[in-house]
Amino acid sequence: MILENKIDFIMYFTVIKANPNGDPLNGNRPRIDYNGYGEVSDVCIKRKIRDRLIESGEDVFVQNDDKRVDEHRSLKDRYDALKKEKGLEKADEDVLAKAVCENWIDVRSFGQVFAFSGDKLSIGIRGPVSIQTAESKEEVEISSMQITKSVNSTTNKKNPSAKTPDTMGMKHRVEFGTYKVVGTISPQLAEKTGFTEKDAETVKKALINIFENDYSSARPAGSMEVNKLYWFKHNSKLGKYSPAEIHSSVDLKIIDPEKNSFDRYEIVENIPKEFKKEEEGKIVNLIGK
């Protein structure tokens, strides 16, 4: 069933001694704005959602090479393989758009631009799921440490017993931060891509498990955790309240500044009375009456 009701969501997650999203233009230091507040880009969040979707068995177009579950090493190869499989090499834009949306959940969720060298036809698909850059509640402290690699990467052929110079590097991490990310799912755009009620539930599950199996030296296991997910399902396509009103209806108040955990805060809710509240673990489902 195609999604018929607008959905807004708010998610809080904590970062403890980890790098949630390194900036390649700044030595891979954790991203911060000009005021020192931490940021995690929407692209990074969508990448993690896609990884969770792959792990749950969904067909995903934009796959990381280390998470890849098919033989295609590029987006073009994957796209061309679908066209060949379905006999759509000479199909028009509308037929191709429908095929890619039906086949890949990330395309019908986030949209995608299909424009590759050698193709006469370009397709732009606008997805119903919109996610904003995550921002921290407070300024974040970033610490750095110098690291060295003390093993030989290659052997010195003239002197095999010789030790090569140590390679120097840096690691950066956020000591503690609580981030808020918000998003909206549009039923009007869902109609165009075929995004369903089931897809919305699948995306919700991916959000609550977004940091599972995402471990690395920059993000050790347990260093990033989803604390709360507020899921607002309006009673109509347009909804009575704008995304801005919904996204600002939940905030955090510092009650114990000595704690570097989500217990540092009290959740302050100013949720419209029209929403019926049902809590399920870390998920707060809000259904418009």
C-alpha positions as CSV (number, residue, x, y, z in Angstrom):
1,M,0.0,0.0,0.0
2,I,1.4,3.4,-1.0
3,L,2.2,5.7,1.9
4,E,-0.9,8.0,2.4
5,N,0.0,9.9,5.5
6,K,2.8,12.4,6.0
7,I,5.5,11.3,8.5
8,D,8.0,13.4,10.5
9,F,10.7,12.0,12.7
10,I,13.2,13.1,15.3
11,M,16.1,11.0,16.4
12,Y,18.6,11.5,19.2
13,F,21.9,9.7,19.4
14,T,25.0,9.9,21.6
15,V,28.7,9.8,20.6
16,I,31.3,8.8,23.2
17,K,35.0,8.9,22.3
18,A,34.3,8.3,18.5
19,N,34.5,10.1,15.2
20,P,30.9,10.0,13.9
21,N,31.7,11.7,10.6
22,G,35.2,12.8,9.6
23,D,35.8,15.8,7.3
24,P,38.2,14.8,4.6
25,L,39.0,18.5,3.9
26,N,40.1,19.0,7.6
27,G,42.4,16.0,8.2
28,N,39.3,13.7,8.9
29,R,38.5,15.6,12.1
30,P,34.9,15.2,13.3
31,R,32.7,17.8,11.5
32,I,31.8,20.9,13.5
33,D,30.1,24.2,12.5
34,Y,31.7,27.6,13.1
35,N,30.3,27.7,16.6
36,G,31.9,24.4,17.6
37,Y,28.7,22.3,17.5
38,G,29.1,18.8,16.1
39,E,27.6,17.8,12.7
40,V,26.9,14.5,10.9
41,S,26.0,15.0,7.3
42,D,22.8,13.7,5.8
43,V,24.9,11.8,3.2
44,C,26.6,9.9,6.1
45,I,23.3,9.1,7.7
46,K,21.8,7.8,4.5
47,R,24.9,5.7,3.9
48,K,24.4,4.0,7.2
49,I,20.7,3.5,6.5
50,R,21.5,1.9,3.2
51,D,24.0,-0.5,4.9
52,R,21.3,-1.6,7.4
53,L,18.8,-2.1,4.6
54,I,21.4,-4.3,2.8
55,E,21.9,-6.4,5.9
56,S,18.1,-6.8,6.3
57,G,17.9,-8.3,2.8
58,E,16.6,-5.3,0.8
59,D,17.8,-4.5,-2.7
60,V,19.9,-1.3,-2.6
61,F,21.3,0.6,-5.6
62,V,24.1,2.6,-3.9
63,Q,26.2,0.0,-2.2
64,N,29.6,0.5,-0.5
65,D,32.2,-1.8,-1.9
66,D,32.8,-3.5,1.4
67,K,29.1,-4.1,1.9
68,R,28.4,-5.1,-1.7
69,V,26.2,-8.1,-2.2
70,D,26.3,-8.5,-6.0
71,E,29.0,-8.7,-8.7
72,H,28.6,-5.1,-9.9
73,R,31.6,-2.9,-9.1
74,S,29.9,0.4,-10.1
75,L,26.5,2.1,-10.2
76,K,26.5,2.1,-14.0
77,D,27.2,-1.6,-14.1
78,R,24.3,-2.2,-11.7
79,Y,22.0,0.0,-13.6
80,D,22.9,-1.5,-17.0
81,A,22.4,-5.0,-15.6
82,L,18.9,-4.1,-14.5
83,K,18.0,-2.7,-18.0
84,K,19.4,-5.8,-19.7
85,E,17.6,-8.1,-17.3
86,K,14.2,-6.4,-17.9
87,G,14.8,-5.7,-21.6
88,L,14.7,-1.9,-21.0
89,E,17.7,-0.8,-23.1
90,K,15.5,1.3,-25.3
91,A,12.8,2.2,-22.8
92,D,11.7,5.8,-22.3
93,E,12.2,7.8,-19.1
94,D,9.0,7.0,-17.4
95,V,9.4,3.2,-17.8
96,L,13.0,3.3,-16.6
97,A,12.1,5.5,-13.6
98,K,9.3,3.0,-12.6
99,A,11.7,0.0,-13.0
100,V,14.5,1.4,-10.8
101,C,12.0,2.5,-8.1
102,E,10.4,-0.9,-8.0
103,N,13.8,-2.6,-7.8
104,W,15.8,-0.6,-5.3
105,I,14.4,0.6,-1.9
106,D,17.0,3.4,-1.6
107,V,16.0,4.9,-5.0
108,R,12.3,5.0,-4.1
109,S,13.2,6.3,-0.6
110,F,15.9,8.9,-1.2
111,G,15.7,9.4,-5.0
112,Q,18.7,9.2,-7.4
113,V,20.1,10.8,-10.5
114,F,20.9,8.3,-13.3
115,A,23.3,10.1,-15.6
116,F,26.2,8.1,-16.9
117,S,28.7,8.6,-19.6
118,G,27.6,7.0,-22.8
119,D,23.9,7.0,-21.9
120,K,21.6,9.1,-24.1
121,L,18.9,9.3,-21.5
122,S,19.3,10.9,-18.0
123,I,16.8,10.3,-15.2
124,G,16.3,12.3,-12.1
125,I,14.2,10.8,-9.3
126,R,13.1,12.9,-6.3
127,G,12.5,10.6,-3.3
128,P,10.0,11.1,-0.5
129,V,12.4,10.6,2.4
130,S,14.2,13.9,3.4
131,I,16.9,13.9,6.1
132,Q,18.7,16.9,7.5
133,T,22.2,17.2,8.8
134,A,22.5,16.0,12.5
135,E,23.5,18.7,14.9
136,S,24.8,18.3,18.5
137,K,22.9,19.8,21.5
138,E,26.1,21.4,22.8
139,E,29.5,22.3,21.6
140,V,31.7,19.2,21.3
141,E,35.2,18.7,22.5
142,I,37.5,17.1,19.9
143,S,40.7,15.3,21.1
144,S,43.5,14.2,18.9
145,M,46.3,11.6,19.3
146,Q,49.3,10.9,17.2
147,I,49.6,7.3,16.0
148,T,52.5,5.4,14.4
149,K,52.8,2.3,12.3
150,S,55.9,0.4,13.4
151,V,55.9,-2.5,11.0
152,N,57.4,-2.7,7.5
153,S,54.9,-2.3,4.7
154,T,57.4,-3.5,2.1
155,T,60.8,-5.2,2.3
156,N,64.0,-3.4,1.5
157,K,65.5,-5.6,-1.2
158,K,69.0,-4.3,-0.7
159,N,68.9,-4.8,3.0
160,P,66.0,-7.1,4.0
161,S,66.7,-6.8,7.7
162,A,66.5,-3.0,7.7
163,K,63.5,-1.4,9.4
164,T,61.6,1.3,7.4
165,P,60.8,4.6,9.2
166,D,57.7,4.7,11.3
167,T,54.7,6.2,9.6
168,M,53.1,9.0,11.5
169,G,49.4,9.8,11.6
170,M,46.6,11.3,13.6
171,K,43.3,10.1,15.1
172,H,40.5,12.4,16.2
173,R,37.4,11.8,18.2
174,V,34.5,13.6,19.9
175,E,34.8,13.1,23.7
176,F,31.0,13.3,24.1
177,G,28.1,14.7,22.1
178,T,24.4,14.2,21.8
179,Y,23.1,14.8,18.2
180,K,19.6,15.5,16.9
181,V,18.6,14.5,13.4
182,V,15.2,15.2,11.8
183,G,13.4,14.2,8.7
184,T,10.2,14.1,6.8
185,I,8.5,11.5,4.5
186,S,6.2,13.0,1.8
187,P,3.2,11.0,0.6
188,Q,3.0,13.1,-2.5
189,L,6.5,12.0,-3.6
190,A,5.8,8.5,-2.3
191,E,3.1,8.2,-5.0
192,K,5.6,9.0,-7.7
193,T,8.3,6.5,-6.5
194,G,6.0,3.7,-5.2
195,F,7.2,4.2,-1.6
196,T,4.9,2.1,0.6
197,E,3.8,1.9,4.3
198,K,6.0,-1.2,4.6
199,D,9.0,0.8,3.2
200,A,8.4,3.4,5.9
201,E,8.5,0.8,8.6
202,T,11.6,-0.6,7.1
203,V,13.3,2.8,7.1
204,K,12.2,3.3,10.8
205,K,13.8,0.0,11.8
206,A,17.0,0.9,9.9
207,L,17.1,4.2,11.9
208,I,16.8,2.6,15.3
209,N,19.5,0.1,14.3
210,I,21.6,2.6,12.4
211,F,24.9,2.0,14.3
212,E,24.7,-1.8,14.4
213,N,27.5,-3.4,12.5
214,D,29.0,0.0,11.8
215,Y,32.1,-0.5,14.0
216,S,35.6,0.6,13.1
217,S,38.7,2.0,14.8
218,A,37.1,5.4,14.5
219,R,33.7,4.2,15.9
220,P,34.3,1.4,18.4
221,A,31.4,-0.9,19.3
222,G,29.2,0.8,21.8
223,S,30.6,4.3,21.2
224,M,27.5,5.5,19.2
225,E,24.0,4.8,20.3
226,V,20.4,5.7,19.3
227,N,18.6,7.0,22.4
228,K,15.2,8.0,21.2
229,L,13.3,8.0,17.9
230,Y,10.1,10.0,17.7
231,W,8.0,8.9,14.7
232,F,5.0,11.2,13.9
233,K,2.4,9.8,11.5
234,H,0.0,12.6,10.6
235,N,-3.7,11.9,9.9
236,S,-3.5,13.2,6.3
237,K,-1.2,13.7,3.3
238,L,-0.5,17.3,4.2
239,G,-0.8,17.1,8.0
240,K,-2.0,19.9,10.3
241,Y,1.5,20.9,11.3
242,S,4.6,21.8,9.3
243,P,7.8,19.9,9.6
244,A,9.4,22.8,11.4
245,E,6.7,22.8,14.1
246,I,7.0,19.0,14.6
247,H,10.8,19.0,14.6
248,S,10.9,21.7,17.3
249,S,8.3,20.0,19.5
250,V,10.9,17.9,21.3
251,D,14.1,19.3,22.9
252,L,16.7,18.4,25.6
253,K,17.3,20.2,28.8
254,I,20.6,19.8,30.7
255,I,19.9,18.5,34.2
256,D,23.2,16.9,35.2
257,P,26.2,18.4,33.4
258,E,28.6,16.0,35.2
259,K,27.2,13.0,33.2
260,N,28.5,12.2,29.7
261,S,25.5,10.1,28.7
262,F,21.9,10.7,27.6
263,D,21.1,10.8,31.4
264,R,22.7,14.3,31.2
265,Y,19.3,15.6,29.8
266,E,15.7,15.7,30.5
267,I,13.5,15.3,27.4
268,V,11.2,18.3,27.0
269,E,8.1,17.6,24.9
270,N,5.7,20.1,23.5
271,I,3.9,17.7,21.2
272,P,0.5,18.7,19.8
273,K,-2.4,17.1,21.6
274,E,-3.7,15.7,18.3
275,F,-1.0,13.0,18.4
276,K,-1.7,9.8,20.3
277,K,1.5,8.6,22.0
278,E,2.6,5.0,22.1
279,E,6.1,4.1,23.4
280,E,7.9,0.9,22.3
281,G,11.4,0.7,23.8
282,K,13.4,3.6,22.3
283,I,10.7,4.3,19.8
284,V,8.0,6.8,20.5
285,N,5.2,6.3,18.0
286,L,2.8,9.3,17.6
287,I,-0.3,8.8,15.6
288,G,-2.4,11.8,14.5
289,K,-6.0,11.5,15.6
